[in-house]
Amino acid sequence: MPYRVNAELPDGVRSRLPEHAQDIFRAAFNNAYASHRGDPRQEEAAHRIAWAAVKRVYVKAGDRWIHRPD
């Protein structure tokens, strides 16, 4: 289901990602969720796409996600 605000994101996303990365995740998830309407794996696809969007801007360094250098 789409997320209206970051507070609705899964705990694993909220506890690991900085606020800006959560914004990216939420926007990408909602977009992908709408685009995959009717797909039996709609939610799974949306989660994969959202994580891919985050990984384009952030990189995991140890236990933290940090903004990729330009």
mmCIF file of the N, C-alpha and C atoms, coordinates in Angstrom:
data_MODEL
# 
_entry.id   MODEL 
# 
loop_
_atom_site.group_PDB 
_atom_site.id 
_atom_site.type_symbol 
_atom_site.label_atom_id 
_atom_site.label_alt_id 
_atom_site.label_comp_id 
_atom_site.label_asym_id 
_atom_site.label_entity_id 
_atom_site.label_seq_id 
_atom_site.pdbx_PDB_ins_code 
_atom_site.Cartn_x 
_atom_site.Cartn_y 
_atom_site.Cartn_z 
_atom_site.occupancy 
_atom_site.B_iso_or_equiv 
_atom_site.pdbx_formal_charge 
_atom_site.auth_seq_id 
_atom_site.auth_comp_id 
_atom_site.auth_asym_id 
_atom_site.auth_atom_id 
_atom_site.pdbx_PDB_model_num 
ATOM 1   N N  . MET A 1 1  ? 0.836  -1.178  0.000   1.00 0.00 ? 1  MET A N  1 
ATOM 2   C CA . MET A 1 1  ? 0.000  0.000   0.000   1.00 0.00 ? 1  MET A CA 1 
ATOM 3   C C  . MET A 1 1  ? 0.882  1.242   0.000   1.00 0.00 ? 1  MET A C  1 
ATOM 4   N N  . PRO A 1 2  ? 0.475  2.293   -0.675  1.00 0.00 ? 2  PRO A N  1 
ATOM 5   C CA . PRO A 1 2  ? 1.272  3.529   -0.708  1.00 0.00 ? 2  PRO A CA 1 
ATOM 6   C C  . PRO A 1 2  ? 1.408  4.151   0.684   1.00 0.00 ? 2  PRO A C  1 
ATOM 7   N N  . TYR A 1 3  ? 2.454  4.916   0.844   1.00 0.00 ? 3  TYR A N  1 
ATOM 8   C CA . TYR A 1 3  ? 2.743  5.570   2.125   1.00 0.00 ? 3  TYR A CA 1 
ATOM 9   C C  . TYR A 1 3  ? 2.519  7.076   1.977   1.00 0.00 ? 3  TYR A C  1 
ATOM 10  N N  . ARG A 1 4  ? 1.715  7.656   2.875   1.00 0.00 ? 4  ARG A N  1 
ATOM 11  C CA . ARG A 1 4  ? 1.450  9.097   2.827   1.00 0.00 ? 4  ARG A CA 1 
ATOM 12  C C  . ARG A 1 4  ? 2.587  9.901   3.433   1.00 0.00 ? 4  ARG A C  1 
ATOM 13  N N  . VAL A 1 5  ? 3.182  9.385   4.507   1.00 0.00 ? 5  VAL A N  1 
ATOM 14  C CA . VAL A 1 5  ? 4.257  10.082  5.216   1.00 0.00 ? 5  VAL A CA 1 
ATOM 15  C C  . VAL A 1 5  ? 5.325  9.068   5.617   1.00 0.00 ? 5  VAL A C  1 
ATOM 16  N N  . ASN A 1 6  ? 6.515  9.565   5.916   1.00 0.00 ? 6  ASN A N  1 
ATOM 17  C CA . ASN A 1 6  ? 7.616  8.669   6.280   1.00 0.00 ? 6  ASN A CA 1 
ATOM 18  C C  . ASN A 1 6  ? 7.320  7.856   7.533   1.00 0.00 ? 6  ASN A C  1 
ATOM 19  N N  . ALA A 1 7  ? 6.525  8.376   8.428   1.00 0.00 ? 7  ALA A N  1 
ATOM 20  C CA . ALA A 1 7  ? 6.199  7.650   9.660   1.00 0.00 ? 7  ALA A CA 1 
ATOM 21  C C  . ALA A 1 7  ? 5.466  6.342   9.370   1.00 0.00 ? 7  ALA A C  1 
ATOM 22  N N  . GLU A 1 8  ? 4.880  6.207   8.194   1.00 0.00 ? 8  GLU A N  1 
ATOM 23  C CA . GLU A 1 8  ? 4.165  4.980   7.825   1.00 0.00 ? 8  GLU A CA 1 
ATOM 24  C C  . GLU A 1 8  ? 5.080  3.933   7.187   1.00 0.00 ? 8  GLU A C  1 
ATOM 25  N N  . LEU A 1 9  ? 6.311  4.312   6.872   1.00 0.00 ? 9  LEU A N  1 
ATOM 26  C CA . LEU A 1 9  ? 7.246  3.369   6.247   1.00 0.00 ? 9  LEU A CA 1 
ATOM 27  C C  . LEU A 1 9  ? 7.535  2.203   7.191   1.00 0.00 ? 9  LEU A C  1 
ATOM 28  N N  . PRO A 1 10 ? 7.936  1.062   6.652   1.00 0.00 ? 10 PRO A N  1 
ATOM 29  C CA . PRO A 1 10 ? 8.290  -0.079  7.514   1.00 0.00 ? 10 PRO A CA 1 
ATOM 30  C C  . PRO A 1 10 ? 9.410  0.297   8.490   1.00 0.00 ? 10 PRO A C  1 
ATOM 31  N N  . ASP A 1 11 ? 9.399  -0.313  9.651   1.00 0.00 ? 11 ASP A N  1 
ATOM 32  C CA . ASP A 1 11 ? 10.409 -0.029  10.679  1.00 0.00 ? 11 ASP A CA 1 
ATOM 33  C C  . ASP A 1 11 ? 11.827 -0.169  10.147  1.00 0.00 ? 11 ASP A C  1 
ATOM 34  N N  . GLY A 1 12 ? 12.076 -1.197  9.342   1.00 0.00 ? 12 GLY A N  1 
ATOM 35  C CA . GLY A 1 12 ? 13.409 -1.424  8.807   1.00 0.00 ? 12 GLY A CA 1 
ATOM 36  C C  . GLY A 1 12 ? 13.907 -0.285  7.934   1.00 0.00 ? 12 GLY A C  1 
ATOM 37  N N  . VAL A 1 13 ? 13.006 0.393   7.276   1.00 0.00 ? 13 VAL A N  1 
ATOM 38  C CA . VAL A 1 13 ? 13.371 1.539   6.443   1.00 0.00 ? 13 VAL A CA 1 
ATOM 39  C C  . VAL A 1 13 ? 13.598 2.765   7.335   1.00 0.00 ? 13 VAL A C  1 
ATOM 40  N N  . ARG A 1 14 ? 12.651 3.027   8.218   1.00 0.00 ? 14 ARG A N  1 
ATOM 41  C CA . ARG A 1 14 ? 12.747 4.207   9.100   1.00 0.00 ? 14 ARG A CA 1 
ATOM 42  C C  . ARG A 1 14 ? 13.963 4.144   10.019  1.00 0.00 ? 14 ARG A C  1 
ATOM 43  N N  . SER A 1 15 ? 14.276 2.974   10.531  1.00 0.00 ? 15 SER A N  1 
ATOM 44  C CA . SER A 1 15 ? 15.376 2.877   11.494  1.00 0.00 ? 15 SER A CA 1 
ATOM 45  C C  . SER A 1 15 ? 16.750 2.916   10.831  1.00 0.00 ? 15 SER A C  1 
ATOM 46  N N  . ARG A 1 16 ? 16.816 2.626   9.545   1.00 0.00 ? 16 ARG A N  1 
ATOM 47  C CA . ARG A 1 16 ? 18.114 2.545   8.868   1.00 0.00 ? 16 ARG A CA 1 
ATOM 48  C C  . ARG A 1 16 ? 18.457 3.770   8.025   1.00 0.00 ? 16 ARG A C  1 
ATOM 49  N N  . LEU A 1 17 ? 17.452 4.385   7.422   1.00 0.00 ? 17 LEU A N  1 
ATOM 50  C CA . LEU A 1 17 ? 17.725 5.448   6.459   1.00 0.00 ? 17 LEU A CA 1 
ATOM 51  C C  . LEU A 1 17 ? 17.577 6.840   7.048   1.00 0.00 ? 17 LEU A C  1 
ATOM 52  N N  . PRO A 1 18 ? 18.433 7.775   6.613   1.00 0.00 ? 18 PRO A N  1 
ATOM 53  C CA . PRO A 1 18 ? 18.240 9.171   7.001   1.00 0.00 ? 18 PRO A CA 1 
ATOM 54  C C  . PRO A 1 18 ? 16.933 9.703   6.394   1.00 0.00 ? 18 PRO A C  1 
ATOM 55  N N  . GLU A 1 19 ? 16.443 10.796  6.912   1.00 0.00 ? 19 GLU A N  1 
ATOM 56  C CA . GLU A 1 19 ? 15.151 11.356  6.501   1.00 0.00 ? 19 GLU A CA 1 
ATOM 57  C C  . GLU A 1 19 ? 15.064 11.561  4.982   1.00 0.00 ? 19 GLU A C  1 
ATOM 58  N N  . HIS A 1 20 ? 16.087 12.143  4.383   1.00 0.00 ? 20 HIS A N  1 
ATOM 59  C CA . HIS A 1 20 ? 16.059 12.392  2.938   1.00 0.00 ? 20 HIS A CA 1 
ATOM 60  C C  . HIS A 1 20 ? 15.963 11.086  2.153   1.00 0.00 ? 20 HIS A C  1 
ATOM 61  N N  . ALA A 1 21 ? 16.675 10.073  2.585   1.00 0.00 ? 21 ALA A N  1 
ATOM 62  C CA . ALA A 1 21 ? 16.612 8.770   1.923   1.00 0.00 ? 21 ALA A CA 1 
ATOM 63  C C  . ALA A 1 21 ? 15.222 8.152   2.091   1.00 0.00 ? 21 ALA A C  1 
ATOM 64  N N  . GLN A 1 22 ? 14.589 8.398   3.220   1.00 0.00 ? 22 GLN A N  1 
ATOM 65  C CA . GLN A 1 22 ? 13.220 7.925   3.428   1.00 0.00 ? 22 GLN A CA 1 
ATOM 66  C C  . GLN A 1 22 ? 12.274 8.606   2.441   1.00 0.00 ? 22 GLN A C  1 
ATOM 67  N N  . ASP A 1 23 ? 12.493 9.895   2.197   1.00 0.00 ? 23 ASP A N  1 
ATOM 68  C CA . ASP A 1 23 ? 11.679 10.623  1.211   1.00 0.00 ? 23 ASP A CA 1 
ATOM 69  C C  . ASP A 1 23 ? 11.823 9.976   -0.168  1.00 0.00 ? 23 ASP A C  1 
ATOM 70  N N  . ILE A 1 24 ? 13.062 9.654   -0.530  1.00 0.00 ? 24 ILE A N  1 
ATOM 71  C CA . ILE A 1 24 ? 13.330 9.018   -1.819  1.00 0.00 ? 24 ILE A CA 1 
ATOM 72  C C  . ILE A 1 24 ? 12.637 7.659   -1.885  1.00 0.00 ? 24 ILE A C  1 
ATOM 73  N N  . PHE A 1 25 ? 12.777 6.876   -0.833  1.00 0.00 ? 25 PHE A N  1 
ATOM 74  C CA . PHE A 1 25 ? 12.168 5.542   -0.781  1.00 0.00 ? 25 PHE A CA 1 
ATOM 75  C C  . PHE A 1 25 ? 10.656 5.648   -0.944  1.00 0.00 ? 25 PHE A C  1 
ATOM 76  N N  . ARG A 1 26 ? 10.048 6.547   -0.181  1.00 0.00 ? 26 ARG A N  1 
ATOM 77  C CA . ARG A 1 26 ? 8.579  6.688   -0.202  1.00 0.00 ? 26 ARG A CA 1 
ATOM 78  C C  . ARG A 1 26 ? 8.089  7.110   -1.588  1.00 0.00 ? 26 ARG A C  1 
ATOM 79  N N  . ALA A 1 27 ? 8.739  8.094   -2.189  1.00 0.00 ? 27 ALA A N  1 
ATOM 80  C CA . ALA A 1 27 ? 8.317  8.567   -3.510  1.00 0.00 ? 27 ALA A CA 1 
ATOM 81  C C  . ALA A 1 27 ? 8.474  7.469   -4.562  1.00 0.00 ? 27 ALA A C  1 
ATOM 82  N N  . ALA A 1 28 ? 9.614  6.778   -4.544  1.00 0.00 ? 28 ALA A N  1 
ATOM 83  C CA . ALA A 1 28 ? 9.847  5.709   -5.515  1.00 0.00 ? 28 ALA A CA 1 
ATOM 84  C C  . ALA A 1 28 ? 8.880  4.554   -5.304  1.00 0.00 ? 28 ALA A C  1 
ATOM 85  N N  . PHE A 1 29 ? 8.645  4.204   -4.047  1.00 0.00 ? 29 PHE A N  1 
ATOM 86  C CA . PHE A 1 29 ? 7.712  3.109   -3.750  1.00 0.00 ? 29 PHE A CA 1 
ATOM 87  C C  . PHE A 1 29 ? 6.323  3.448   -4.269  1.00 0.00 ? 29 PHE A C  1 
ATOM 88  N N  . ASN A 1 30 ? 5.840  4.637   -3.930  1.00 0.00 ? 30 ASN A N  1 
ATOM 89  C CA . ASN A 1 30 ? 4.489  5.024   -4.335  1.00 0.00 ? 30 ASN A CA 1 
ATOM 90  C C  . ASN A 1 30 ? 4.343  5.054   -5.851  1.00 0.00 ? 30 ASN A C  1 
ATOM 91  N N  . ASN A 1 31 ? 5.359  5.553   -6.525  1.00 0.00 ? 31 ASN A N  1 
ATOM 92  C CA . ASN A 1 31 ? 5.350  5.599   -7.990  1.00 0.00 ? 31 ASN A CA 1 
ATOM 93  C C  . ASN A 1 31 ? 5.319  4.188   -8.575  1.00 0.00 ? 31 ASN A C  1 
ATOM 94  N N  . ALA A 1 32 ? 6.205  3.329   -8.087  1.00 0.00 ? 32 ALA A N  1 
ATOM 95  C CA . ALA A 1 32 ? 6.286  1.959   -8.583  1.00 0.00 ? 32 ALA A CA 1 
ATOM 96  C C  . ALA A 1 32 ? 5.021  1.171   -8.257  1.00 0.00 ? 32 ALA A C  1 
ATOM 97  N N  . TYR A 1 33 ? 4.458  1.414   -7.088  1.00 0.00 ? 33 TYR A N  1 
ATOM 98  C CA . TYR A 1 33 ? 3.239  0.714   -6.676  1.00 0.00 ? 33 TYR A CA 1 
ATOM 99  C C  . TYR A 1 33 ? 2.112  1.029   -7.659  1.00 0.00 ? 33 TYR A C  1 
ATOM 100 N N  . ALA A 1 34 ? 1.988  2.294   -8.007  1.00 0.00 ? 34 ALA A N  1 
ATOM 101 C CA . ALA A 1 34 ? 0.952  2.706   -8.959  1.00 0.00 ? 34 ALA A CA 1 
ATOM 102 C C  . ALA A 1 34 ? 1.228  2.139   -10.353 1.00 0.00 ? 34 ALA A C  1 
ATOM 103 N N  . SER A 1 35 ? 2.478  2.112   -10.748 1.00 0.00 ? 35 SER A N  1 
ATOM 104 C CA . SER A 1 35 ? 2.851  1.626   -12.076 1.00 0.00 ? 35 SER A CA 1 
ATOM 105 C C  . SER A 1 35 ? 2.643  0.123   -12.240 1.00 0.00 ? 35 SER A C  1 
ATOM 106 N N  . HIS A 1 36 ? 2.695  -0.616  -11.157 1.00 0.00 ? 36 HIS A N  1 
ATOM 107 C CA . HIS A 1 36 ? 2.573  -2.075  -11.215 1.00 0.00 ? 36 HIS A CA 1 
ATOM 108 C C  . HIS A 1 36 ? 1.189  -2.568  -10.786 1.00 0.00 ? 36 HIS A C  1 
ATOM 109 N N  . ARG A 1 37 ? 0.211  -1.698  -10.898 1.00 0.00 ? 37 ARG A N  1 
ATOM 110 C CA . ARG A 1 37 ? -1.170 -2.075  -10.542 1.00 0.00 ? 37 ARG A CA 1 
ATOM 111 C C  . ARG A 1 37 ? -1.569 -3.324  -11.328 1.00 0.00 ? 37 ARG A C  1 
ATOM 112 N N  . GLY A 1 38 ? -2.176 -4.267  -10.649 1.00 0.00 ? 38 GLY A N  1 
ATOM 113 C CA . GLY A 1 38 ? -2.617 -5.499  -11.286 1.00 0.00 ? 38 GLY A CA 1 
ATOM 114 C C  . GLY A 1 38 ? -1.574 -6.601  -11.281 1.00 0.00 ? 38 GLY A C  1 
ATOM 115 N N  . ASP A 1 39 ? -0.350 -6.284  -10.960 1.00 0.00 ? 39 ASP A N  1 
ATOM 116 C CA . ASP A 1 39 ? 0.720  -7.278  -10.885 1.00 0.00 ? 39 ASP A CA 1 
ATOM 117 C C  . ASP A 1 39 ? 0.594  -8.010  -9.550  1.00 0.00 ? 39 ASP A C  1 
ATOM 118 N N  . PRO A 1 40 ? 0.561  -9.331  -9.547  1.00 0.00 ? 40 PRO A N  1 
ATOM 119 C CA . PRO A 1 40 ? 0.429  -10.045 -8.272  1.00 0.00 ? 40 PRO A CA 1 
ATOM 120 C C  . PRO A 1 40 ? 1.606  -9.796  -7.324  1.00 0.00 ? 40 PRO A C  1 
ATOM 121 N N  . ARG A 1 41 ? 2.735  -9.338  -7.869  1.00 0.00 ? 41 ARG A N  1 
ATOM 122 C CA . ARG A 1 41 ? 3.902  -9.041  -7.026  1.00 0.00 ? 41 ARG A CA 1 
ATOM 123 C C  . ARG A 1 41 ? 4.127  -7.530  -6.938  1.00 0.00 ? 41 ARG A C  1 
ATOM 124 N N  . GLN A 1 42 ? 3.050  -6.785  -6.975  1.00 0.00 ? 42 GLN A N  1 
ATOM 125 C CA . GLN A 1 42 ? 3.087  -5.327  -6.974  1.00 0.00 ? 42 GLN A CA 1 
ATOM 126 C C  . GLN A 1 42 ? 3.897  -4.755  -5.825  1.00 0.00 ? 42 GLN A C  1 
ATOM 127 N N  . GLU A 1 43 ? 3.618  -5.180  -4.619  1.00 0.00 ? 43 GLU A N  1 
ATOM 128 C CA . GLU A 1 43 ? 4.308  -4.637  -3.455  1.00 0.00 ? 43 GLU A CA 1 
ATOM 129 C C  . GLU A 1 43 ? 5.789  -5.031  -3.446  1.00 0.00 ? 43 GLU A C  1 
ATOM 130 N N  . GLU A 1 44 ? 6.087  -6.263  -3.790  1.00 0.00 ? 44 GLU A N  1 
ATOM 131 C CA . GLU A 1 44 ? 7.482  -6.716  -3.845  1.00 0.00 ? 44 GLU A CA 1 
ATOM 132 C C  . GLU A 1 44 ? 8.274  -5.899  -4.865  1.00 0.00 ? 44 GLU A C  1 
ATOM 133 N N  . ALA A 1 45 ? 7.699  -5.694  -6.032  1.00 0.00 ? 45 ALA A N  1 
ATOM 134 C CA . ALA A 1 45 ? 8.367  -4.905  -7.066  1.00 0.00 ? 45 ALA A CA 1 
ATOM 135 C C  . ALA A 1 45 ? 8.583  -3.472  -6.597  1.00 0.00 ? 45 ALA A C  1 
ATOM 136 N N  . ALA A 1 46 ? 7.587  -2.906  -5.957  1.00 0.00 ? 46 ALA A N  1 
ATOM 137 C CA . ALA A 1 46 ? 7.701  -1.522  -5.474  1.00 0.00 ? 46 ALA A CA 1 
ATOM 138 C C  . ALA A 1 46 ? 8.815  -1.393  -4.436  1.00 0.00 ? 46 ALA A C  1 
ATOM 139 N N  . HIS A 1 47 ? 8.954  -2.365  -3.565  1.00 0.00 ? 47 HIS A N  1 
ATOM 140 C CA . HIS A 1 47 ? 10.030 -2.334  -2.567  1.00 0.00 ? 47 HIS A CA 1 
ATOM 141 C C  . HIS A 1 47 ? 11.403 -2.430  -3.242  1.00 0.00 ? 47 HIS A C  1 
ATOM 142 N N  . ARG A 1 48 ? 11.543 -3.316  -4.209  1.00 0.00 ? 48 ARG A N  1 
ATOM 143 C CA . ARG A 1 48 ? 12.823 -3.450  -4.919  1.00 0.00 ? 48 ARG A CA 1 
ATOM 144 C C  . ARG A 1 48 ? 13.194 -2.156  -5.636  1.00 0.00 ? 48 ARG A C  1 
ATOM 145 N N  . ILE A 1 49 ? 12.220 -1.556  -6.293  1.00 0.00 ? 49 ILE A N  1 
ATOM 146 C CA . ILE A 1 49 ? 12.456 -0.317  -7.024  1.00 0.00 ? 49 ILE A CA 1 
ATOM 147 C C  . ILE A 1 49 ? 12.798 0.817   -6.066  1.00 0.00 ? 49 ILE A C  1 
ATOM 148 N N  . ALA A 1 50 ? 12.125 0.875   -4.935  1.00 0.00 ? 50 ALA A N  1 
ATOM 149 C CA . ALA A 1 50 ? 12.385 1.932   -3.943  1.00 0.00 ? 50 ALA A CA 1 
ATOM 150 C C  . ALA A 1 50 ? 13.800 1.817   -3.386  1.00 0.00 ? 50 ALA A C  1 
ATOM 151 N N  . TRP A 1 51 ? 14.232 0.599   -3.065  1.00 0.00 ? 51 TRP A N  1 
ATOM 152 C CA . TRP A 1 51 ? 15.599 0.424   -2.567  1.00 0.00 ? 51 TRP A CA 1 
ATOM 153 C C  . TRP A 1 51 ? 16.619 0.793   -3.637  1.00 0.00 ? 51 TRP A C  1 
ATOM 154 N N  . ALA A 1 52 ? 16.344 0.452   -4.881  1.00 0.00 ? 52 ALA A N  1 
ATOM 155 C CA . ALA A 1 52 ? 17.256 0.813   -5.972  1.00 0.00 ? 52 ALA A CA 1 
ATOM 156 C C  . ALA A 1 52 ? 17.372 2.326   -6.090  1.00 0.00 ? 52 ALA A C  1 
ATOM 157 N N  . ALA A 1 53 ? 16.264 3.035   -5.915  1.00 0.00 ? 53 ALA A N  1 
ATOM 158 C CA . ALA A 1 53 ? 16.285 4.499   -5.978  1.00 0.00 ? 53 ALA A CA 1 
ATOM 159 C C  . ALA A 1 53 ? 17.139 5.078   -4.862  1.00 0.00 ? 53 ALA A C  1 
ATOM 160 N N  . VAL A 1 54 ? 17.017 4.523   -3.670  1.00 0.00 ? 54 VAL A N  1 
ATOM 161 C CA . VAL A 1 54 ? 17.825 4.985   -2.536  1.00 0.00 ? 54 VAL A CA 1 
ATOM 162 C C  . VAL A 1 54 ? 19.303 4.746   -2.829  1.00 0.00 ? 54 VAL A C  1 
ATOM 163 N N  . LYS A 1 55 ? 19.625 3.586   -3.371  1.00 0.00 ? 55 LYS A N  1 
ATOM 164 C CA . LYS A 1 55 ? 21.021 3.223   -3.620  1.00 0.00 ? 55 LYS A CA 1 
ATOM 165 C C  . LYS A 1 55 ? 21.677 4.064   -4.710  1.00 0.00 ? 55 LYS A C  1 
ATOM 166 N N  . ARG A 1 56 ? 20.881 4.749   -5.528  1.00 0.00 ? 56 ARG A N  1 
ATOM 167 C CA . ARG A 1 56 ? 21.454 5.661   -6.524  1.00 0.00 ? 56 ARG A CA 1 
ATOM 168 C C  . ARG A 1 56 ? 21.996 6.926   -5.874  1.00 0.00 ? 56 ARG A C  1 
ATOM 169 N N  . VAL A 1 57 ? 21.453 7.274   -4.699  1.00 0.00 ? 57 VAL A N  1 
ATOM 170 C CA . VAL A 1 57 ? 21.820 8.533   -4.032  1.00 0.00 ? 57 VAL A CA 1 
ATOM 171 C C  . VAL A 1 57 ? 22.628 8.282   -2.755  1.00 0.00 ? 57 VAL A C  1 
ATOM 172 N N  . TYR A 1 58 ? 22.385 7.152   -2.106  1.00 0.00 ? 58 TYR A N  1 
ATOM 173 C CA . TYR A 1 58 ? 23.045 6.825   -0.840  1.00 0.00 ? 58 TYR A CA 1 
ATOM 174 C C  . TYR A 1 58 ? 23.823 5.525   -0.966  1.00 0.00 ? 58 TYR A C  1 
ATOM 175 N N  . VAL A 1 59 ? 24.842 5.394   -0.149  1.00 0.00 ? 59 VAL A N  1 
ATOM 176 C CA . VAL A 1 59 ? 25.634 4.172   -0.096  1.00 0.00 ? 59 VAL A CA 1 
ATOM 177 C C  . VAL A 1 59 ? 25.749 3.760   1.370   1.00 0.00 ? 59 VAL A C  1 
ATOM 178 N N  . LYS A 1 60 ? 25.757 2.464   1.603   1.00 0.00 ? 60 LYS A N  1 
ATOM 179 C CA . LYS A 1 60 ? 25.872 1.982   2.969   1.00 0.00 ? 60 LYS A CA 1 
ATOM 180 C C  . LYS A 1 60 ? 27.342 1.948   3.365   1.00 0.00 ? 60 LYS A C  1 
ATOM 181 N N  . ALA A 1 61 ? 27.650 2.578   4.495   1.00 0.00 ? 61 ALA A N  1 
ATOM 182 C CA . ALA A 1 61 ? 29.006 2.606   5.036   1.00 0.00 ? 61 ALA A CA 1 
ATOM 183 C C  . ALA A 1 61 ? 28.924 2.058   6.454   1.00 0.00 ? 61 ALA A C  1 
ATOM 184 N N  . GLY A 1 62 ? 29.306 0.806   6.612   1.00 0.00 ? 62 GLY A N  1 
ATOM 185 C CA . GLY A 1 62 ? 29.145 0.162   7.915   1.00 0.00 ? 62 GLY A CA 1 
ATOM 186 C C  . GLY A 1 62 ? 27.668 -0.034  8.189   1.00 0.00 ? 62 GLY A C  1 
ATOM 187 N N  . ASP A 1 63 ? 27.199 0.538   9.287   1.00 0.00 ? 63 ASP A N  1 
ATOM 188 C CA . ASP A 1 63 ? 25.784 0.431   9.648   1.00 0.00 ? 63 ASP A CA 1 
ATOM 189 C C  . ASP A 1 63 ? 24.972 1.646   9.217   1.00 0.00 ? 63 ASP A C  1 
ATOM 190 N N  . ARG A 1 64 ? 25.622 2.604   8.559   1.00 0.00 ? 64 ARG A N  1 
ATOM 191 C CA . ARG A 1 64 ? 24.950 3.860   8.207   1.00 0.00 ? 64 ARG A CA 1 
ATOM 192 C C  . ARG A 1 64 ? 24.801 4.004   6.700   1.00 0.00 ? 64 ARG A C  1 
ATOM 193 N N  . TRP A 1 65 ? 23.790 4.732   6.301   1.00 0.00 ? 65 TRP A N  1 
ATOM 194 C CA . TRP A 1 65 ? 23.620 5.110   4.909   1.00 0.00 ? 65 TRP A CA 1 
ATOM 195 C C  . TRP A 1 65 ? 24.064 6.549   4.772   1.00 0.00 ? 65 TRP A C  1 
ATOM 196 N N  . ILE A 1 66 ? 24.995 6.789   3.852   1.00 0.00 ? 66 ILE A N  1 
ATOM 197 C CA . ILE A 1 66 ? 25.501 8.157   3.664   1.00 0.00 ? 66 ILE A CA 1 
ATOM 198 C C  . ILE A 1 66 ? 25.299 8.570   2.203   1.00 0.00 ? 66 ILE A C  1 
ATOM 199 N N  . HIS A 1 67 ? 25.174 9.872   2.020   1.00 0.00 ? 67 HIS A N  1 
ATOM 200 C CA . HIS A 1 67 ? 24.976 10.432  0.683   1.00 0.00 ? 67 HIS A CA 1 
ATOM 201 C C  . HIS A 1 67 ? 26.208 10.129  -0.164  1.00 0.00 ? 67 HIS A C  1 
ATOM 202 N N  . ARG A 1 68 ? 25.977 9.654   -1.375  1.00 0.00 ? 68 ARG A N  1 
ATOM 203 C CA . ARG A 1 68 ? 27.103 9.363   -2.291  1.00 0.00 ? 68 ARG A CA 1 
ATOM 204 C C  . ARG A 1 68 ? 27.821 10.652  -2.631  1.00 0.00 ? 68 ARG A C  1 
ATOM 205 N N  . PRO A 1 69 ? 29.122 10.586  -2.703  1.00 0.00 ? 69 PRO A N  1 
ATOM 206 C CA . PRO A 1 69 ? 29.864 11.779  -3.129  1.00 0.00 ? 69 PRO A CA 1 
ATOM 207 C C  . PRO A 1 69 ? 29.534 12.090  -4.592  1.00 0.00 ? 69 PRO A C  1 
ATOM 208 N N  . ASP A 1 70 ? 29.558 13.360  -4.919  1.00 0.00 ? 70 ASP A N  1 
ATOM 209 C CA . ASP A 1 70 ? 29.240 13.773  -6.305  1.00 0.00 ? 70 ASP A CA 1 
ATOM 210 C C  . ASP A 1 70 ? 30.270 13.361  -7.282  1.00 0.00 ? 70 ASP A C  1 
# 
